[in-house]
Amino acid sequence: MKLRYFFILAFSVVCSRSAVAQWHSDSTTNTPVCTASGIQDAAQSCSDGANGVIVAWEDHRSGNGWDIWAQRLDANGNPMWGQNGAPVCRVGNSDQRYPLIASDGSGGAYIVWEDNRTTANGIDLYGQHLSSSGARTYDTSGVAVAVAVRDQNNAAITSDGFGNAFVAWEDNRSTSSPTRPDIYMNKLTSSGAAWGSSGALKINQSSQQRGPRLCEDGSGGCVLAWQTSSTIPQSIWASRISSGGSILWGTQGCNVYIGSVSTNLSRNIDLRRDGSEFMIAWEETTSAGQEIRANRLQMDSTKDWYSPADITWGFAGDQINPKVFSDDSAGSGTFTNPGLLVLFENYTGGTSVEMVRVLPNGADLVPRAGTNFFDVCAVTGGQATPVGAKVGSGILMAAWEDARNGANDSAIYAQCVDIAPRRYFPIAGTSSLWGQPIRTSTSTESRNVSLVPTTNGAIAVWEDNRNGNWDIYAQLVFKNGTLPVEMASFNATAHGPKVDLNWQTASEQSNAGFVIERRLADQSSSFESVQSFESNPALHGHGPTSVTHYYSAVDYPKSAGTYEYRIIDVALDGSRTEHPSERVEVSQVMANGFAVMQNQPNPMTDHATISFTLERASMVDLTLMDVLGRVVAQPLVHQFFAAGGHATGFDLTQLNRKIASGTYLYRLTASDPSTGSILWQNDRAMTMQIVK
């Protein structure tokens, strides 16, 4: 049967542009957040709510004091707010420094910083709200968050989960003792500072309150924790604050922990919400050095464990910088809560990154108490200042500064660990014994890394001096340890009823293969998968590789119109990354009936794709023959397909015999899936050229 077309228009439109994602798969390249002149420092980051990241930093590009700038990178690593970010605050020659950032839940962020524009006051706090486009919604100079005599500093910030943010800080305005800070707070909304230009007093115990930490409570309020020297020894306290600012846990909060020895000082708190509970960890100074403890608090301030979990009790050296996360386990009996994963820095002559899991009873540890910690990374040279992000149930990604190549050649590494515990990295092709290199460069330094979780992993952000001054860089890391497929180009071209799809990768890591998705360009319909590496060998990935690879496929839409096509790369662990789409106008469609098209590419080596149409649902067999009609391979394809246009791939390397170079013929047979009777077979075999 001859191929027939239904001509709707007598022309086709070619749509082609370069679609370049900014995430790189090379740890020496990375994605620049800001590389402007001068120094960019003190970077802080938060999620944009759409698998991207928003970063704020202090910036010295003007040369007239420090300013605050910010940038948003989308899920593909593309900068959304200009090449080197958007200004947040620039006020004359005064300094705006040490920004904090929290998501507004709508693609924007609240940013708060220390500000000395009013020198008579000392250090004040100002804030700004940026919309999803990077526009400042307050006055361009910001809104006063805490303007009062003396210093207001050492602040903390958290989203409230309802589009607003809470800020807490150490405040020295008290006339009775200017060196005895209290804890003040304010709330930022889209309209400004809800509790006035100087904030509201929350905690004024005797002596000093320092190191406030915040997390949202899931109900529009927050939990505030701090260290106080109003007790001997210095202890840890907390209070829950309502959305309106009321203190819900006593008049001055509740005591979380106080040591038994007067010299045991508790400090350096980490705080997170886990469902209807709050996880808290801290350091305690002992005669043996710095130790780490942790506990869980319920909504009414009740402690899950009467005595806190002794994470590192009795070990030599210092264990510092705790980061606490849920292990997502299921408790039972008396302890219905999950356990904890506590990440920390261990210093016993050298530094390393370690983890301990606390089981739901708060007493049993993994590894077992008294044995060694679980090494997240312990490579000679030193690993310091770890941060973490949950990337799955019971799965934690950690990142840290790494000096394994020397103090003046510091890098950023990452590791994924779970509750077993076990390490997920390295992957094939990496040289690290423990950890995946995120940022590596010769004789340069990186520091102050943060992690923002995404659907399939996390985005790391850090400060970097590879260009001779401190800049800000970022990198997407998948939870299997891979860096993204780096797409160099993607083109979609219509030729009659056929759409040719061609793309090129600059590099790949752990790439299982590609999925092609299509939808009508009016966006009222959702994307649907039209081809996949699982059924088309031509779409198999080549990762890990830094060599350029070219891919192609064809598709036959069922009706004329404007279509969007996009490529999805799928990692070995199933993580999916969407690349920017391409539009194409299809002006012709294939008529009803049976037909088979020329294989693409032709000539071919091992992989090819053949397009065909079916008048009705059929079992399709594809047979390869030599020029004399003798069967060489049957079937190349044996699969059920619905009625309509299709494209299927095959892989000659999967055959039991080697196919030599030469000219071959192929025949497609469509059979009734119920009876096995032949519905159609191309009467003239198609010619295929194979070149090895």
C-alpha positions as CSV (number, residue, x, y, z in Angstrom):
1,M,0.0,0.0,0.0
2,K,1.3,3.4,-0.9
3,L,1.6,6.1,1.8
4,R,-1.1,8.7,1.6
5,Y,-1.2,12.2,3.1
6,F,-4.1,14.5,3.9
7,F,-2.9,18.0,3.0
8,I,-4.3,20.7,5.2
9,L,-1.9,23.4,4.1
10,A,0.7,23.4,1.4
11,F,3.6,24.5,3.6
12,S,5.3,23.6,6.8
13,V,6.9,25.8,9.4
14,V,10.3,25.0,10.9
15,C,10.8,25.9,14.6
16,S,14.4,25.9,15.8
17,R,16.3,27.7,18.5
18,S,19.0,26.8,20.9
19,A,17.6,25.7,24.3
20,V,20.5,25.7,26.7
21,A,20.0,24.8,30.3
22,Q,22.4,26.5,32.7
23,W,23.1,23.6,35.1
24,H,26.4,22.0,34.3
25,S,27.5,18.4,34.9
26,D,31.2,19.5,35.4
27,S,32.3,20.3,39.0
28,T,34.9,22.7,37.6
29,T,32.3,24.8,35.8
30,N,29.1,25.2,37.8
31,T,26.5,27.9,37.4
32,P,27.3,31.5,38.2
33,V,24.8,33.3,40.4
34,C,26.8,36.5,40.5
35,T,30.3,37.3,39.1
36,A,30.1,41.1,39.2
37,S,33.1,43.2,40.0
38,G,34.1,43.5,43.7
39,I,33.2,41.1,46.4
40,Q,30.0,39.1,46.8
41,D,29.8,37.6,50.3
42,A,27.6,36.1,53.0
43,A,25.3,34.3,50.6
44,Q,22.0,32.9,51.9
45,S,19.5,30.8,49.9
46,C,15.9,29.5,49.9
47,S,13.6,27.6,47.5
48,D,11.5,29.5,44.9
49,G,8.9,26.8,45.3
50,A,9.3,25.5,41.7
51,N,12.6,23.5,42.0
52,G,14.7,26.7,41.7
53,V,16.6,28.8,44.2
54,I,16.6,32.4,45.4
55,V,19.9,33.7,46.7
56,A,20.7,36.9,48.6
57,W,24.2,38.3,49.4
58,E,26.1,41.4,50.5
59,D,27.7,43.1,47.5
60,H,30.7,45.5,47.1
61,R,30.5,46.1,43.3
62,S,29.7,49.8,43.8
63,G,32.9,50.4,45.9
64,N,30.8,52.7,48.2
65,G,30.0,50.4,51.0
66,W,28.1,47.1,51.1
67,D,24.8,46.7,49.4
68,I,22.3,43.8,49.3
69,W,21.6,42.0,46.0
70,A,19.6,38.9,45.0
71,Q,19.2,36.4,42.2
72,R,16.7,33.7,41.3
73,L,17.7,30.6,39.3
74,D,14.9,28.6,37.8
75,A,14.7,24.8,37.8
76,N,17.0,24.7,34.8
77,G,19.6,27.0,36.3
78,N,18.6,30.0,34.2
79,P,19.0,33.5,35.9
80,M,15.6,35.2,36.2
81,W,16.6,38.5,37.7
82,G,19.3,39.8,35.3
83,Q,22.8,38.6,34.6
84,N,24.2,39.4,38.0
85,G,21.1,39.8,40.1
86,A,18.7,42.5,41.2
87,P,19.4,45.2,43.8
88,V,17.6,44.7,47.1
89,C,19.0,47.7,49.0
90,R,21.5,50.5,48.2
91,V,21.6,53.5,50.6
92,G,24.4,56.0,50.0
93,N,27.7,55.0,51.5
94,S,26.2,53.1,54.4
95,D,26.6,49.4,54.8
96,Q,23.9,46.8,54.4
97,R,25.3,43.4,55.4
98,Y,24.6,39.8,56.5
99,P,21.3,39.1,54.7
100,L,18.8,36.5,55.7
101,I,16.2,35.1,53.3
102,A,12.9,33.2,53.5
103,S,10.5,32.2,50.8
104,D,7.2,33.9,50.4
105,G,5.7,30.8,48.9
106,S,4.9,32.5,45.5
107,G,8.3,32.6,43.8
108,G,9.5,35.6,45.7
109,A,11.3,36.1,49.0
110,Y,11.6,38.2,52.2
111,I,15.2,39.5,52.8
112,V,16.4,41.1,56.1
113,W,19.8,42.6,56.7
114,E,21.9,44.5,59.3
115,D,22.0,48.2,58.4
116,N,24.1,51.2,59.8
117,R,22.5,54.0,57.8
118,T,21.5,55.7,61.1
119,T,24.9,55.8,62.8
120,A,23.5,57.1,66.1
121,N,21.6,53.9,66.6
122,G,24.4,51.5,65.9
123,I,23.2,48.4,63.9
124,D,19.5,48.3,62.9
125,L,17.6,45.7,60.9
126,Y,15.8,46.5,57.6
127,G,13.9,44.3,55.2
128,Q,12.6,44.0,51.7
129,H,10.1,41.8,49.8
130,L,10.9,40.7,46.3
131,S,8.2,39.4,44.0
132,S,8.7,36.4,41.7
133,S,10.0,38.8,39.0
134,G,12.6,40.3,41.4
135,A,10.7,43.6,41.8
136,R,10.9,45.4,45.2
137,T,7.4,45.6,46.7
138,Y,8.4,47.9,49.6
139,D,10.1,51.3,49.3
140,T,13.4,50.9,47.4
141,S,15.4,51.6,50.6
142,G,13.6,48.8,52.5
143,V,11.3,48.8,55.5
144,A,12.4,49.2,59.1
145,V,12.3,45.9,60.9
146,A,14.1,46.9,64.1
147,V,15.2,50.6,64.5
148,A,16.2,51.4,68.0
149,V,19.2,52.7,70.1
150,R,22.3,50.5,70.2
151,D,22.6,47.2,68.2
152,Q,19.9,45.0,66.9
153,N,21.8,42.0,65.3
154,N,22.4,38.3,65.1
155,A,18.9,37.8,63.5
156,A,17.1,34.7,62.4
157,I,14.2,34.3,59.8
158,T,11.6,31.8,58.8
159,S,8.6,31.7,56.5
160,D,5.3,31.2,58.2
161,G,4.0,28.9,55.5
162,F,1.2,31.4,54.6
163,G,3.1,34.0,52.6
164,N,4.7,35.9,55.4
165,A,7.9,35.7,57.5
166,F,9.0,36.0,61.1
167,V,12.2,37.7,62.2
168,A,13.9,37.4,65.6
169,W,17.1,39.1,66.9
170,E,19.3,40.0,69.8
171,D,18.4,43.5,70.9
172,N,20.5,45.8,73.1
173,R,18.1,48.7,73.5
174,S,17.5,48.0,77.2
175,T,18.6,51.1,79.2
176,S,19.2,48.9,82.3
177,S,22.0,46.9,80.7
178,P,23.1,47.7,77.1
179,T,25.3,44.6,77.0
180,R,22.4,42.3,78.0
181,P,20.4,41.5,74.9
182,D,16.8,40.6,74.9
183,I,14.9,38.8,72.1
184,Y,12.6,40.9,69.9
185,M,10.6,39.9,66.9
186,N,8.8,41.3,63.9
187,K,6.5,39.9,61.2
188,L,6.9,40.7,57.5
189,T,3.9,40.7,55.2
190,S,3.4,41.8,51.6
191,S,2.5,45.2,53.1
192,G,5.5,45.7,55.4
193,A,6.5,45.2,59.0
194,A,3.3,44.2,60.9
195,W,4.6,44.9,64.4
196,G,6.0,48.4,63.8
197,S,9.4,49.8,62.9
198,S,11.1,48.7,66.1
199,G,9.6,45.2,66.5
200,A,8.0,43.7,69.6
201,L,9.7,42.4,72.8
202,K,9.2,38.7,73.3
203,I,11.8,37.4,75.8
204,N,13.5,39.5,78.5
205,Q,14.7,37.1,81.1
206,S,17.5,38.3,83.4
207,S,21.0,38.4,82.0
208,Q,21.6,37.6,78.3
209,Q,19.4,36.0,75.6
210,R,21.4,35.1,72.5
211,G,21.4,33.0,69.4
212,P,17.7,33.0,68.4
213,R,16.5,30.4,66.0
214,L,13.1,30.1,64.3
215,C,11.0,27.6,62.4
216,E,7.4,27.8,61.3
217,D,4.8,25.8,63.3
218,G,2.5,24.8,60.5
219,S,-0.4,27.0,61.7
220,G,0.8,30.4,60.7
221,G,2.9,30.9,63.8
222,C,6.5,29.9,64.7
223,V,8.7,28.4,67.3
224,L,11.5,30.5,68.8
225,A,14.5,28.9,70.5
226,W,17.4,30.7,72.2
227,Q,20.2,30.3,74.7
228,T,20.1,32.2,78.0
229,S,22.6,32.9,80.7
230,S,19.7,33.8,83.1
231,T,20.4,30.3,84.5
232,I,23.6,28.7,85.7
233,P,24.7,27.0,83.6
234,Q,23.7,28.6,80.3
235,S,20.6,26.7,79.1
236,I,18.3,26.2,76.1
237,W,14.8,27.7,76.0
238,A,11.9,27.8,73.5
239,S,8.5,29.3,73.0
240,R,5.8,29.0,70.4
241,I,4.6,32.3,69.0
242,S,1.1,32.7,67.4
243,S,0.5,34.3,64.1
244,G,-0.5,37.5,65.9
245,G,2.6,37.5,68.2
246,S,1.2,35.9,71.4
247,I,3.6,33.8,73.5
248,L,2.0,30.4,73.8
249,W,4.5,28.5,76.0
250,G,4.4,30.4,79.3
251,T,5.3,34.1,79.8
252,Q,9.0,33.6,79.1
253,G,8.9,30.2,77.2
254,C,9.9,26.8,78.6
255,N,13.2,25.3,79.5
256,V,14.3,22.7,77.0
257,Y,17.6,21.8,78.7
258,I,20.0,22.9,81.5
259,G,23.2,21.1,82.2
260,S,24.0,19.6,85.6
261,V,27.4,21.2,86.0
262,S,27.8,25.0,86.2
263,T,30.5,25.1,83.6
264,N,28.4,23.2,81.0
265,L,27.3,25.9,78.6
266,S,24.6,25.1,76.0
267,R,24.6,27.0,72.7
268,N,24.4,26.9,68.9
269,I,20.9,25.7,68.3
270,D,19.4,24.0,65.2
271,L,15.6,23.9,65.0
272,R,13.1,22.3,62.5
273,R,9.5,21.3,62.3
274,D,8.5,17.7,61.6
275,G,4.8,17.4,61.2
276,S,3.2,18.3,64.5
277,E,6.5,18.2,66.4
278,F,9.7,20.3,66.5
279,M,13.2,18.9,66.4
280,I,16.0,20.7,68.3
281,A,19.7,20.0,68.7
282,W,22.5,22.0,70.3
283,E,26.0,22.0,71.6
284,E,27.0,21.6,75.3
285,T,30.4,22.4,76.7
286,T,31.8,19.6,78.9
287,S,35.1,18.7,80.5
288,A,35.7,16.5,77.4
289,G,34.9,19.2,74.9
290,Q,31.9,20.1,72.9
291,E,29.1,17.5,72.8
292,I,25.8,17.4,71.0
293,R,22.3,16.7,72.4
294,A,18.9,16.7,70.8
295,N,15.2,16.3,71.7
296,R,11.7,16.6,70.2
297,L,9.0,19.1,71.4
298,Q,5.3,18.7,70.9
299,M,2.9,21.5,70.0
300,D,2.2,22.1,73.7
301,S,5.9,22.2,74.6
302,T,6.0,18.7,76.0
303,K,9.3,17.0,75.5
304,D,9.1,13.5,73.8
305,W,12.2,12.4,75.8
306,Y,12.5,13.3,79.4
307,S,16.2,13.3,79.0
308,P,17.6,14.6,75.7
309,A,19.3,12.2,73.4
310,D,23.1,12.1,74.0
311,I,24.3,12.2,70.4
312,T,28.0,12.4,71.0
313,W,28.3,12.1,74.8
314,G,31.6,10.8,76.1
315,F,33.6,11.1,72.8
316,A,37.0,12.9,72.8
317,G,37.4,16.1,70.9
318,D,34.7,18.6,69.8
319,Q,31.5,17.8,68.0
320,I,30.0,21.0,66.7
321,N,27.6,22.6,64.2
322,P,24.7,20.1,64.6
323,K,22.0,19.9,62.0
324,V,18.8,17.9,62.9
325,F,16.4,16.1,60.6
326,S,13.6,13.5,61.0
327,D,14.5,9.9,60.1
328,D,10.9,9.4,59.0
329,S,10.6,6.1,60.9
330,A,7.5,4.9,62.6
331,G,7.6,4.8,66.4
332,S,5.3,2.6,68.5
333,G,4.1,2.0,72.0
334,T,5.3,4.8,74.4
335,F,7.2,6.5,71.6
336,T,5.0,7.1,68.6
337,N,7.2,9.8,67.2
338,P,9.9,9.2,64.5
339,G,13.6,9.3,65.3
340,L,16.3,11.8,64.3
341,L,19.2,12.1,61.9
342,V,21.8,14.5,63.4
343,L,24.6,15.7,61.1
344,F,27.6,17.4,62.7
345,E,31.3,18.3,62.4
346,N,33.7,16.2,64.4
347,Y,37.1,17.5,65.5
348,T,39.6,15.0,67.0
349,G,42.9,16.3,65.6
350,G,41.3,16.6,62.1
351,T,37.8,17.5,61.0
352,S,35.3,15.2,59.5
353,V,31.5,15.1,58.8
354,E,29.6,12.5,60.8
355,M,26.1,11.4,61.5
356,V,24.2,9.6,64.2
357,R,20.7,8.3,64.0
358,V,18.5,8.5,67.1
359,L,15.8,5.8,67.3
360,P,12.2,6.8,68.3
361,N,12.8,6.0,72.0
362,G,15.5,8.8,72.2
363,A,18.0,6.4,73.8
364,D,19.2,3.9,71.2
365,L,21.6,5.2,68.6
366,V,22.9,4.0,65.2
367,P,25.8,3.4,65.2
368,R,25.4,2.0,68.7
369,A,26.3,4.3,71.6
370,G,30.0,4.1,72.5
371,T,31.1,3.0,69.0
372,N,32.4,5.2,66.2
373,F,30.1,7.7,64.5
374,F,28.9,7.0,61.0
375,D,31.3,8.7,58.5
376,V,29.5,10.9,56.1
377,C,33.0,11.9,54.9
378,A,36.3,11.5,56.7
379,V,39.1,12.0,54.2
380,T,42.5,13.3,55.1
381,G,42.7,17.0,54.8
382,G,39.5,17.9,56.6
383,Q,35.8,18.4,56.1
384,A,34.0,21.3,57.9
385,T,30.7,23.3,58.3
386,P,28.3,20.6,57.0
387,V,24.7,21.5,55.9
388,G,21.9,19.2,55.0
389,A,18.6,18.8,53.1
390,K,16.0,16.0,53.1
391,V,15.8,14.5,49.6
392,G,13.5,11.6,50.3
393,S,11.9,9.6,53.1
394,G,14.8,8.8,55.5
395,I,17.3,10.1,53.0
396,L,19.5,13.1,53.8
397,M,21.9,15.0,51.4
398,A,24.8,16.7,53.1
399,A,27.3,19.2,51.7
400,W,30.5,20.7,53.2
401,E,33.7,22.6,52.7
402,D,36.5,20.1,51.9
403,A,40.2,20.6,52.1
404,R,41.4,17.2,51.0
405,N,43.6,18.9,48.3
406,G,45.0,21.5,50.7
407,A,43.9,24.5,52.7
408,N,44.3,26.9,49.7
409,D,42.4,24.5,47.4
410,S,39.1,24.1,49.3
411,A,36.2,22.4,47.4
412,I,32.6,21.6,48.0
413,Y,31.6,18.0,48.3
414,A,28.3,16.2,48.9
415,Q,27.1,12.9,50.1
416,C,23.7,11.2,50.4
417,V,23.0,9.0,53.4
418,D,20.0,7.2,54.8
419,I,18.8,5.6,58.0
420,A,20.5,2.2,57.4
421,P,22.9,4.0,57.5
422,R,24.6,3.8,54.1
423,R,26.3,6.2,51.7
424,Y,24.9,6.6,48.1
425,F,27.9,8.4,46.5
426,P,30.4,8.1,44.8
427,I,29.0,7.1,41.4
428,A,30.9,5.5,38.5
429,G,33.4,7.9,37.1
430,T,34.2,9.9,40.2
431,S,37.6,9.8,41.9
432,S,36.4,10.5,45.4
433,L,36.4,7.7,47.9
434,W,33.7,9.4,49.9
435,G,31.5,12.0,48.4
436,Q,30.6,13.6,45.1
437,P,32.6,16.7,44.1
438,I,30.2,19.6,43.5
439,R,32.8,22.3,43.1
440,T,36.5,21.6,42.3
441,S,39.1,24.0,41.0
442,T,42.9,24.3,41.2
443,S,44.4,26.7,43.9
444,T,41.2,28.5,44.6
445,E,38.8,28.4,47.6
446,S,35.1,28.0,48.2
447,R,33.1,28.5,51.4
448,N,29.8,29.0,53.1
449,V,27.8,26.4,51.3
450,S,24.0,26.1,51.7
451,L,21.5,23.4,50.4
452,V,18.0,24.0,49.0
453,P,16.0,20.8,48.4
454,T,14.4,20.1,45.0
455,T,12.1,17.3,43.8
456,N,15.0,15.1,42.7
457,G,17.9,16.3,44.8
458,A,19.2,19.7,46.1
459,I,20.8,22.9,44.9
460,A,24.1,23.9,46.5
461,V,25.0,27.6,46.7
462,W,28.4,28.9,47.9
463,E,31.0,31.7,47.8
464,D,33.9,31.2,45.3
465,N,37.1,33.0,44.5
466,R,38.0,31.2,41.2
467,N,37.9,34.5,39.4
468,G,40.2,36.4,41.7
469,N,37.6,37.8,44.0
470,W,34.6,36.3,45.9
471,D,31.6,35.5,43.7
472,I,28.5,33.3,44.1
473,Y,28.0,30.0,42.3
474,A,25.4,27.2,42.4
475,Q,25.1,23.6,41.4
476,L,22.2,21.2,41.1
477,V,22.9,17.7,42.5
478,F,20.6,14.7,42.0
479,K,20.0,12.4,45.0
480,N,21.9,9.6,43.3
481,G,25.0,11.8,43.2
482,T,24.9,12.8,39.6
483,L,25.2,16.2,38.2
484,P,22.7,17.1,35.5
485,V,22.7,16.3,31.8
486,E,24.1,19.4,30.1
487,M,21.9,20.1,27.1
488,A,23.6,22.0,24.3
489,S,20.7,22.3,21.8
490,F,17.3,21.0,21.0
491,N,15.5,21.6,17.6
492,A,12.0,20.5,16.4
493,T,11.3,20.7,12.7
494,A,8.1,19.8,10.8
495,H,8.3,18.1,7.4
496,G,4.7,17.4,6.2
497,P,3.1,15.1,8.8
498,K,6.5,14.3,10.4
499,V,8.3,16.2,13.2
500,D,12.1,15.7,13.3
501,L,13.5,16.1,16.8
502,N,17.3,16.6,17.2
503,W,19.2,17.4,20.4
504,Q,22.8,17.5,21.6
505,T,24.3,17.0,25.0
506,A,27.6,18.6,26.1
507,S,28.0,16.1,29.0
508,E,26.0,13.5,30.9
509,Q,26.2,11.9,34.3
510,S,24.4,8.6,35.1
511,N,22.0,9.2,32.3
512,A,19.7,6.2,31.8
513,G,18.0,7.9,28.8
514,F,15.5,10.3,27.4
515,V,11.7,10.6,27.2
516,I,10.0,12.8,24.6
517,E,6.9,14.6,25.6
518,R,4.3,16.5,23.5
519,R,1.3,18.7,24.0
520,L,-0.8,21.2,22.0
521,A,0.8,24.6,22.4
522,D,-2.3,26.3,23.8
523,Q,-1.2,24.7,27.1
524,S,-4.8,23.7,27.9
525,S,-3.6,20.1,27.6
526,S,-0.8,18.5,29.6
527,F,2.3,16.9,28.2
528,E,2.1,13.3,27.3
529,S,4.9,10.8,26.7
530,V,5.3,9.9,23.0
531,Q,8.6,8.0,23.1
532,S,10.9,6.7,25.8
533,F,14.3,5.1,26.2
534,E,12.5,2.1,27.8
535,S,11.2,1.1,24.4
536,N,13.4,2.9,22.0
537,P,17.2,2.1,22.3
538,A,18.1,5.1,20.2
539,L,17.1,7.2,23.3
540,H,19.5,5.4,25.7
541,G,21.9,7.8,27.5
542,H,25.7,7.7,27.5
543,G,26.5,9.0,31.0
544,P,28.8,9.5,32.6
545,T,30.6,11.3,29.7
546,S,32.0,14.7,28.9
547,V,31.9,13.9,25.1
548,T,29.3,15.5,22.9
549,H,26.5,13.2,21.9
550,Y,23.8,13.7,19.3
551,Y,20.3,12.3,19.5
552,S,17.3,12.2,17.0
553,A,13.8,11.0,16.9
554,V,10.7,11.5,14.8
555,D,7.0,11.9,15.7
556,Y,3.7,11.9,13.8
557,P,1.0,14.0,15.6
558,K,-2.6,12.8,14.9
559,S,-3.9,16.3,13.9
560,A,-2.6,19.5,12.6
561,G,-1.7,22.4,14.9
562,T,1.0,24.0,17.0
563,Y,2.8,21.6,19.3
564,E,5.2,21.8,22.1
565,Y,7.9,19.2,22.5
566,R,10.3,18.7,25.4
567,I,13.0,16.3,26.4
568,I,13.2,14.7,29.8
569,D,16.4,13.1,30.9
570,V,16.0,10.3,33.4
571,A,18.8,9.4,35.8
572,L,19.6,5.8,36.9
573,D,17.7,6.3,40.1
574,G,14.6,7.5,38.2
575,S,15.1,11.2,38.8
576,R,13.6,13.2,35.9
577,T,14.9,16.6,34.7
578,E,12.7,18.6,32.2
579,H,14.5,20.7,29.6
580,P,13.0,23.8,27.9
581,S,10.4,23.0,25.2
582,E,10.3,23.8,21.5
583,R,7.3,24.8,19.4
584,V,6.5,23.5,15.9
585,E,3.7,24.0,13.5
586,V,2.4,20.8,11.9
587,S,0.4,21.5,8.8
588,Q,-0.1,18.0,7.4
589,V,-1.3,14.8,9.0
590,M,-0.9,11.2,7.9
591,A,-4.1,9.7,6.5
592,N,-5.8,6.7,8.1
593,G,-4.3,3.4,6.9
594,F,-1.2,1.3,7.2
595,A,2.2,2.6,6.3
596,V,5.9,2.3,7.2
597,M,8.6,5.0,6.7
598,Q,12.3,5.0,6.1
599,N,14.5,4.3,9.1
600,Q,16.2,7.2,10.8
601,P,19.1,7.6,10.6
602,N,20.0,6.0,7.3
603,P,22.7,4.9,7.0
604,M,22.8,3.6,10.6
605,T,25.2,1.9,12.9
606,D,23.5,0.0,15.8
607,H,20.5,2.2,16.7
608,A,17.6,3.4,14.5
609,T,14.0,4.5,14.7
610,I,11.3,3.5,12.2
611,S,8.0,5.4,12.0
612,F,4.7,3.8,10.9
613,T,0.9,4.2,11.0
614,L,-1.7,1.6,11.9
615,E,-5.3,1.7,10.7
616,R,-6.3,-0.3,13.8
617,A,-4.7,-1.6,16.9
618,S,-2.1,-4.3,16.0
619,M,0.7,-6.5,17.1
620,V,3.7,-5.2,15.1
621,D,6.6,-7.3,14.0
622,L,9.7,-5.9,12.2
623,T,11.8,-8.3,10.2
624,L,15.4,-7.7,8.9
625,M,16.4,-9.5,5.7
626,D,19.4,-9.5,3.3
627,V,19.1,-8.4,-0.3
628,L,18.1,-12.0,-1.3
629,G,15.1,-11.9,1.0
630,R,16.7,-14.3,3.6
631,V,15.7,-13.5,7.2
632,V,18.7,-12.0,9.2
633,A,16.9,-11.1,12.4
634,Q,13.3,-11.6,13.4
635,P,11.7,-9.9,15.1
636,L,13.6,-6.6,15.6
637,V,10.4,-5.4,17.2
638,H,7.5,-7.4,18.6
639,Q,5.1,-5.1,20.3
640,F,1.4,-4.1,20.6
641,F,0.5,-0.6,19.3
642,A,-2.8,1.3,19.2
643,A,-4.2,2.7,16.0
644,G,-2.4,5.9,14.7
645,G,1.1,7.1,14.1
646,H,4.1,5.6,16.0
647,A,7.8,5.5,16.1
648,T,9.8,2.6,17.5
649,G,13.5,2.1,18.0
650,F,15.7,-1.0,17.8
651,D,19.2,-1.9,18.8
652,L,21.3,-4.3,16.6
653,T,23.7,-4.9,19.5
654,Q,20.9,-6.8,21.4
655,L,20.7,-9.5,18.7
656,N,22.3,-12.9,19.1
657,R,24.4,-12.5,16.0
658,K,26.5,-9.6,14.8
659,I,25.2,-7.7,11.8
660,A,27.9,-6.7,9.3
661,S,27.9,-3.6,7.2
662,G,25.9,-3.7,4.0
663,T,22.5,-3.2,2.4
664,Y,19.5,-4.8,4.1
665,L,15.7,-4.9,3.7
666,Y,13.1,-4.6,6.4
667,R,9.4,-5.5,6.5
668,L,6.7,-4.5,9.0
669,T,3.8,-6.9,9.7
670,A,0.7,-5.8,11.5
671,S,-1.4,-8.7,13.0
672,D,-4.7,-9.0,14.7
673,P,-3.7,-9.3,18.4
674,S,-6.7,-11.6,19.1
675,T,-6.4,-14.1,16.2
676,G,-2.9,-13.6,14.9
677,S,-4.1,-13.1,11.4
678,I,-2.1,-10.7,9.3
679,L,-3.8,-7.3,8.8
680,W,-1.1,-5.7,6.7
681,Q,2.4,-6.1,5.5
682,N,4.4,-3.7,3.3
683,D,4.5,-5.3,-0.2
684,R,7.8,-3.6,-1.1
685,A,10.5,-4.1,1.5
686,M,12.3,-1.0,2.7
687,T,16.0,-0.6,2.1
688,M,18.3,-0.1,5.1
689,Q,22.0,0.8,5.0
690,I,24.2,-0.4,7.9
691,V,27.7,1.0,8.3
692,K,30.0,-0.2,11.0
